[in-house]
Amino acid sequence: MTEAADRRGRSRPWLTLPAIALSIAGLASPIVAQEGDAPAKPAKRLSVPADVLASMLEERSDAQHETLDQFADETFYFFRFADKTAESGIRFRHRIVDDAGRDYKMVHYDHGNGVAVADIDADGLYDLFFTTQVGGNELWRNRGKGRFENVTEAAGVALENRISVTASFADVDNDGDADLFVTTVKMGNVLYLNDGKGKFTDVSKAAGVDYVGHSSGAVFFDYDNDGLLDLFVANVGVYTTEERGRAGYWVGVQQAFSGHLFDERTEKSILYRNLGAKGGTVRFADVSKETGLDDGSWSGDASAIDLDRDGFVDLYLLNMQGDDHFYRNVEGKRFEDASAETFPNTPWGTMGVEFLDFDNNGLFDLALSDMHSDMSEIIGPEREKLKSRMQWGEEHLQGGKDNVFGNAFYRNLGEVDGKLKLEEVSDAVGTENYWPWGLSAGDLNADGFEDLFITASMNYPFRYGVNSLLLNNQGEKFLDSEFILGAEPRKGNQVTREWFDLDCGGADKDHAHCEGQDGPVTVLGTLGTRGSVLFDLDRDGDLDIVTNEFNSLALVLISDLSEQREVQYLEVELVGTRSNRDGLGAVVRVVAGDLTLTQSHDGKSGYLSHSSLPLYFGLGEQKKIDRVEVDWPSGARQVVSEGVTPGKLLVIEEPAAAE
């Protein structure tokens, strides 16, 4: 039986789709071919056929390999990522609602879902949790040596028949294990407490965090330094109707992408304060208004960091349809909007956020990805590293003169004339790409400089877009490396997959793709990634990549760095005592000879994802570590110099009293 035949053996026509010729408003007519017959004449010319797409990808690969002379001698690139999904045993497949497929419309369902990591059962191996829109979420336990098993049912975390969005792990009750928070679209957010053995109990209602709305990203941080993790939930805005579609999802509104123009569609995000254990379980209170964090941006995510170094964690809040907002934490009591003075020009359509010390100067820089600006114009690959030529007018942008139309990268210059100053340098450092979603940061070649992985692609009904793997060239700029390192193209050259089926002789006869067709039709779409996480999956000393692919199988990319060279690295796990148990909000510095590496422990692992992982420090050629310094949220400063060995996991427990 051929690949294009269904399980009952019936021949099914394959329906391919146009690429660049598509507009925001709708679809161009498809090209249809009957299996075994000469292709039917297309109603409209196919802009990028499969053979042309393959040629484009080959050209991009060749062009990228021609840049190898730009890499510094210390920037190691003689390693590869290999697709080991099949070997991992992971069979999770993300599934979409009809608004992202059969009934496609420009609505926020296409923003997809996250993937998060934690050691749920304290066996020293890191487990994976994937969220999906249709069907159930899945938890995959790491059995070691790169193999996983599905433990969703035993863990009790499937949330079947809910439209899930994000996944966030954190120890909310300070009992030493990773708890789990999941957001949904109008089906109630969920908090699970972990019993320490990987069995989870839903305490959402009792905890007071079972909000029903259009929730997206969720970030844990201790804003008042009381030793308890608080929770920020980003709510997008009202983008659904009261109508239910297949699988029970809430059908999206028309013109959802213009939702920011309608005040009645505003849905404010929520800051929950952790009140500790009361009545047998952890409880939270909504303190958004009383703390001044009463924000109605169309926000999909946020990130927490003490940017001004005053001892209290601030919050950078994304806005996918307008200006981002930076809220300065004032002594753990309230938040002040310091956006204009700190970030006067932000992207217009921000999706992903990552703080990192790009150039190892001890200051935290900020990387942002902007998807929505790219949606104003469909372009070819030749413009993907350039900023958007914004096509929307001021009526839609509502203040576009203050925006960057594309990805942004803010280099932290420290205090200038007594004020924190950051400079936007995205073009100079090379972080622009096309159709980006989220960012994950990590030292993929263990050379002492953190790299970026940017997920991308719009899927059906648009052409293929590549994920960007940006190697940090010794703090000078990022160099495009996804083809050099084997991270692209995804799944080899098979960059399309079956997207949805139509019965053109029955229920779907009036569908646009059924024009001139009678009987079953399969519509194809391009692959595209949403959530990603970088961690040492197989415990061999280097960072691997796992992604949540939109409407497709998860992708497991295993690095062979440790096979190509001796990897010098250190992992640091924090155990708070006066601070929260996870040590979120702590700043860790690793000093090795003339190398000083600085990371903020913020739990941010990628798009719509918050993980419970140790910090990973690549050491380059350094084989001796002088000391590790930790600035704890409690105010304690700790220096560890004994027993600090490269190639190991270093567990640091906060001192009970100030040193």
N, C-alpha and C positions, 0 to 999 in steps of 0.2 A: 504494500500500500504506500502511496506517495505521501510526502510531507503535507500536501495540500488536501488530503482526504480526511474526512472526519472519522470518528470512531465507528460509525455505522457503515463506513466504506463508500459514502457518497462523495462524488467529486464536488469540490467547492471552489468557486472562483476566488482568486486572490485580488484584493482591492488595494492597490498602492495609492499613495497620496502625494500631492504636490508639495513643494518645499518653499522656496523663497517667494513664489508668486502669491502666497497666502497673505491676507490682510487681517487686521485686528477684527474687522467686522464679521468675517465668515470664511467659508471654505471655497476654494476653486473646485471645479469638477474633477473627479478622479479619473485615472486610467484603469481599465478593467481588462483582465485577461482570463479566458477560459482555459483550464488546464488541458493540455494536449492539443489545443487549437492555436492558430495564429492569433496574436494579440488583437483585441478589438480596437478600432480607431478611437483614440481618446477624445472626449468632448472638448478638453483644453490641453495644450501642450504640458507635458510633465517637466517641471523646471529642472529638477536634479534627479535623474534616474539613478538606479542603484550602481551602475558601472561608473557613472560620473562621480557619485559620492565617494566610491572607493578610490578613485583617482585623486580626488581632492584630499582625502585623508593621507594618501601616500605622499602627495606633494607637501603637505604640512609636516609629515614626519621627516622627509628629506631636508626641508628648510630648517627644521629644529636641529637636526644633526649637524648642519653646517655652522651652527653657532658654538660648537664645542670649544673653539679657541678663546671664547669669552670667559670660560670658567677659570677661576683662580686655581693654582696648583693644590691648594688645601681643600677645595670644594670637590669632594669625591663623588663621581657619578658612574663608576664602573660596577653597577649593580642593577638588578631588575626586580620588578614586581611580576608575579605570575598568578593567574586566575586559578585558585585552589578551592573554589566553591564546592565542586563535586567531592573532592577529597575531605573537606571539612565536615561533610554530612549535613550541613545546613540546607534545609529545603524550604525556608520561608519564602513566600511569594506575596508581595504587596498587591492589593486589589483596590480598584478605584470605584467611585460612585459614577453613575451615568453622566453626570454633568462634566466629567473629565474624559468621557468616551462617547458613547452612543448619542447622547444629547448635549454634546460639547457646547459650553458657553464660557465666556471670560468671567470666571468666578473663582473665588479663593480656594476652592478645593484643589486646584492644580498646584498649590503650594506644597502639597505632599506631607511627608511624615518623617519622624526622627528615628534614631537608633542610639541606644545608650548601653553603657558597660558598667558592671560592678561584679565583685566577688560575692555572690549572694549567699554562699554557704561556707565561707571561711576556709576553703581548701587551697588557697593560694593561686587559683586560676580564675581568669576573668571571663564572666558570662555575658551573653548578649540578649538584649530585649528589643524587639522590633514592633513598631506600631503600624496599623493599616487602617484603611477606610471601610472596607467591606470584609466580613469574616471576623476572625479573632486575631488579637495581638499574639505574639509568640515569644517565649523565653527559652533560650538555648543554653544549656549548661556545658561548660568547657570540661571535657574529659581528659585533656592533656594531649600533647603531640599534635595539636592542630585539629582535633576531632571534637564534635559537639553532639549533644543529644537534646531532643525536644522535651522539656519538662514543664510545659505550660499548664497542662491539666493538674499535675501534682502541686504546682505552685499556686494555682488559682488566680491567674492574672490575664486570662484571655480577653475579657470584656467583649464577648461575642455580641454582634448586632449593635455595636456602638461605633460611631465614626470617630476614631481616635486620631490624635494629632502628634503630641509630643510625649517624650518619656524622660523623666528626671529621677536619678538616684541620689539619695542623700540620707544621712542618719539623723532623722528629725527628732528622735527621742533619746539620743545619746546613749544607746545601749550597745553600741559596737558593731551593728550590722547595717546594711544598706536598705533603706526603705524606698518606696517607689511612688511617684506621682505621675498621673496620666491625664492629659487634657483631652476634651472631646468637643465636637460641634453640636451644641444644643442637646446633649444627652447626659450632662452632669460630669464634672471632673472627679477624679478618684484618687484617694490616698490609701496606699497599702502599707501596713506595718509588717516587717520581716521578723520571723521568730528566730532568726540566726541560722536556720538550717535550710532556708530557701522556700519556706512556706509563708504565704502572704495573706493578711486579713484586711478586708475593706473596712476602714474606719472613717470614711469621708464625711458622712453626716454628723457623727459625733464630734469629729474634729472641726467641723464648720467650714470645710473647703469644697463642698459639693456644688459649687456654682454651676448654673446652667446658662450657657451662652456660646459665643463664638470664640472660644479660647484657643490659644496657640502656645507659644513658648512659656516655660516655667523655670524660674531661677531661684535657687536656694542661697541665702547669704544672711549673715547676722548683722543687721543694720544698727542695733543698739548695743552690741558687744556684751550681751548678758549670758553668753554661752549657749544660747538656743538658736537653731537655724530658723529664720523667717523665710517667707515664700512670696515671690512676686510672680503673678500670673498676667501675661500679656493677652489682652482681648483685642481682636482685630476690629470688629465693627459688624453691624447687621448686614449679612450678605445672603440670607436665605429667606424663603417665604414660609408659610404655614402648610404648604403642600408636601406630602410625602411621596417619594419615588420608590423604585424597586429597591429591595433590601432595607427599606425604611428610612433612607436618608432624607434630609430636608432639602428640597429643590431650591437651587440658587435663584436669586433675583436676576432679571435682565439689567444690564448696565451696572453690574456689581462693581466693576472697576472704577466707576464714578461715585462710589459710596461716600467718599470724603466730602462731596458737594452737598450732601443732605444731612442736616443737623440731627434729624430723627434717627439716623442710622448709627449715630455715635454710641459706642459701648466702651465704657472706661475700664482700664486695667485695674488690678487689685493688688494691694500690698497687705499680706497677712502677717500679723505678729504672732510668734510662737509663745503661747502662755505656759508651756510646760505640761506635764501630766496632771490632769484634773479628772476625777471620776473614772480613773482606770485607763485613760487613753490621752494621747497628746491632743491639745486644743489650740485653735488659732482664732484670732479676731481681726476683722477688716479694719485697718488703721489708715487707709488711703487718704481720707480727708483730713484727719487730725495731724498727719505728718506732712501734708502738702504735696503728696504724690498722687494727685487727683488728675490723671492724665487721660485724655480722650483721643490720642493719636490712633491711627490705623496701624497698630503695632503687632508684629509677629514674634518679636523676641527682644531680649535685653541681655546686658552683661554687667556684672558688679565688680568694681575694683576701687581701691583707695588711690585715686589718681593724684590728689593733692597732698598725700602723705600726712594727713592730720590724724590718722589712727581710726578713722571711720570710713566704711566702705560706701562709695558713691555708686550711682546707677546710670548707665548709658542705655537709653530707650530708643529702639528703632521705630521708624515710621515709614511704612511702605508706600505712602501716598502723601508726601510732604516732608517737612523738616524733622530730623531726629531731635531728641532732647537729652541733655546731660543734666542730671540732678545731683547737686552737691549735698552730701550728708552733713548736717550741722549738729555735731555732738551727739548723734544717735537719737535726736529728738524730732527733727523735721528735715525736709528736703527743700532746697532752693533751686529753681531753674537757672542754671548757669550756662545755658546753651550759647547765648549770643556772645558772651565774652570768651568762652572756651572753644566753641566750635561754630563760628559764624557762618560757615558754608558747609553744609552736609549734603550727601546724596539725596535725590528726590524720592527714590524708591528702594530703600534699604531693606535687605533680607537677612544678611549674615553679619556677625560681629565677632571679632577676636582681638584681645589685647595680648601683646607679646613684646619682648625686648629685642627688636629687630637687629640692632647694631651693638648689643652687649655693652651699652653705656650705663646700665642700671636704671634706665627710665622706660616706662611702658608706652609703647607706640600702639596705634589703633588701626586695624584693617577692617574695612567695610565692603560688602558686596551689594551692588545695586542692580536688581532685576528689572524693575518696572520702567526705568528710563530706557532700557534696551527695547521695550515693547512698543515704543513710539514709531519705530521704523524697522522693517525687515531688511536685513543687509546680507551681503555675501561674506565669506570667510576673510576676504582681504581687509575688512574693517573691524574685525573682532578685537583687535588690541587698541582700538581708538575709542574715545568717548562718544556717546550718543549725539547725533545731530538732532536734538530734540524737535519733534514735529508737532507737539501739542501746544496750544496757545495758553495765554495767561488765565483764561477762564477756567481751564482744567487744572493748571499748575497751582494757581493761587499763591503766588510769591516765588516764582521760579528764578528770579534774578539772584536769589541767595543760595541757589543749589548747585551742586556738582551733578552732572548728568552721566553717571557711571560710577565705577568703584572708586573708593577713596582710601588713602593711606595717610595717616597723620603721624609725622615724626615728632616725638616729644623733645622739645628744646629745653625743658626745665623751666625754672623761674627766670623771667626777663623783666626787669624793672619791677620786681616784686609780684609779678603775676605769672601764673602758669601759661605757657605758650606752646601751641602745637601747630605745625606747618603741614599743609596738604601737599604730598609729593608723589601721588600714585603713579603719574606718568613717568616720573624720573626713576622710580624704583621698580616699575614694570608689573603692577598688579591688575591692570585692566584685562577683562575678558568679556565674553558675551553670554547672556542668559544665565547669570550666576545665581545660585541659591545661598548655600552656606559655606563657611570657612572652618577648617580644622587646622590647628597649628601643632607642629612637632618637629623634632630634629631627625628627619628621615635618613640622613646619611651620617648622623652622629658626629658631625664636625664641629659642634659647639655653637651653631647658629640655627635658630628655628626656621623651618620651612612652612609653606602654606599649601593646603589642598583645597581647591574651590570646586564644589559640585555645580553641575550645570546641565542645561538642555531643557527645552520646553515640551518635548514629546509631541504626541498627536495634538493638533494637525500640522505641526511645524517640522522643519528639517532638523537634522541631528546637530547637536552642539557638544563640544568636548569638555570634559573635566580638565581643570588646570592644576598641574603639579608644579609649584614654583620653588625651585631650590634657591636658598639664600646664599648669595655669592659673597660670603665673608662680610655681611653687613653693608655692602655697597648697593646692591640691587637684587631683585629676584630674576631668575632665568627660567624660561619655559622649558619644562623637562618631561612632560607627560608621555611623549612619544619616545624620548631617549630612555626612559626608565620602564617602559612597558605598561604604564597605567592607561594608555589609550592605544587603539580604540578599545572600548569595552567589549568583552565577549569576542575577542578577535575582531574580525571584520563584519560580524553579524550584528549590525547596529539597528536593525528593525526587528519587531516581533509582532505577533498577532495582538491586536488591541481590543477589538470587540467583534461580535458576530451579529449579522442581521438576517432576518427571514424576509427576503424581498418578495416572496410569494404570499406572505401573510401579514403578520402584525406590523412589520416594518416597511410595507410597500410604499409608503409616502416619504420615507427617509431620503434625504438628498443623495446618498450613496447608492440608492436602489434604482436610480434613473436608468432605464434600459436594461434592468436586470430582473430575473425571475428565479426565485429559489434562494438557497443559503449563500451568503457573502461574508467573507472575512476581511475586516479592515485592518491594515497594518499601521503601526506607529513607530516612531523612533525611540530608542532607549534614552533614559535620562535619570540622573541621580538627584536625590534630595538630601537625606541625612548621611553623615559620614563620621567615622571615629578612627583615630590613630592610636594604636596601643600594641604592646608586644603580645600578640595572640598566642604564639607558640613558645614563648619564654626562651628565645634564643639570643636575646640581647639587642634586637633591632625592632623598629616600629613597623607594623603592618597596617593595612587599610581595610576597613569593612564599611560597606555602603548599603543604604536602603534605596533600592532602585524603584522608581515610580512605575507601578503596574507591571512589575517584573520580579524575577528572582533576585534575592540579595546577592551581593558581589563580595567575595573574599579575596583580597590581593595580598599575597605573602611575599615579603622581601627576602632576598638572598644576600643582603649586606653582610651578615655574619659569616657567610660562606666565602665571601670575596676578600675579607680583611679581618684583622683582629679589631673588634669593636670595643672602644673604651667608653663606658657610660656609668651613670649612677641613677638608681631609682630611689625616690624619697617618699615614704609614707608618713603622714603626720597623725598623731594621736593627741587630740586636745584634752585638757583636764579643766582648767579654768575657762578656756575657749571652747567653742563647739567641738564635739568629738572628732569630726572630719578635718578640723583645722582650716575650714574654708575662710578665706580672707587673709590668711598668712602669706607673707612674702619670704621666699627661700632663695638664698644665694649660695652657690657652690664655687669655692675658690680653689683653683688648681693651677699653680704656677702663675703665669701672667694672664690666665683666663679666669674671668669672673662672670658667672652665668646667673641670671636673675629671672625668677618666675613668680607669678602670683597664683596661689592655689584658689582658682575660682570655680572649678568643676565644669567649666564650659568646654564641651568636647566636640561641638559641631552644630550644624543647623538643627534647631528644634530639639536639642539634646543636651543633657547634663549628666555627667558620669561620675562615678566614684572610683578614681584611679590614682595610683602614685604619680608623682611628677617624674618625668624622664629628662635627664640631662646628658646629652652627648658631649664627650670630652675631647674630641679630636685626637691629637697625638699624646695628650697628657695621660700618664700612667700612675700618677700619684695625686691624691686630693689632700690639700692642706687643711681645709675645714669646711663645714656647712653652717651657715648662719640662718636663723629663723626669727622673723619678727611676727609674733603671735597676735591675734586680734585682742587678746587681753591686755596687751601692752608689754608683755614679757619679751625679752630678747635673749635668745639662746644660741650658744656656739658649741658645735660638736666637732672635735678633732680626733677623738679616739675611735678606732674600729671603723673608719670610713674607707672602704675599699672599692675600687672600680669593679664593675661587673656584678654588683650586689644590690639587693634591696635594703636600704637603710631605714629602719623604723625609728622615728624620733618622737618621744613622749614629752609633752609640755611639762616643765617643772611645776610642782604644786605651789611654790612660792617664787617670787622674783629672784633671779640670780644676781 
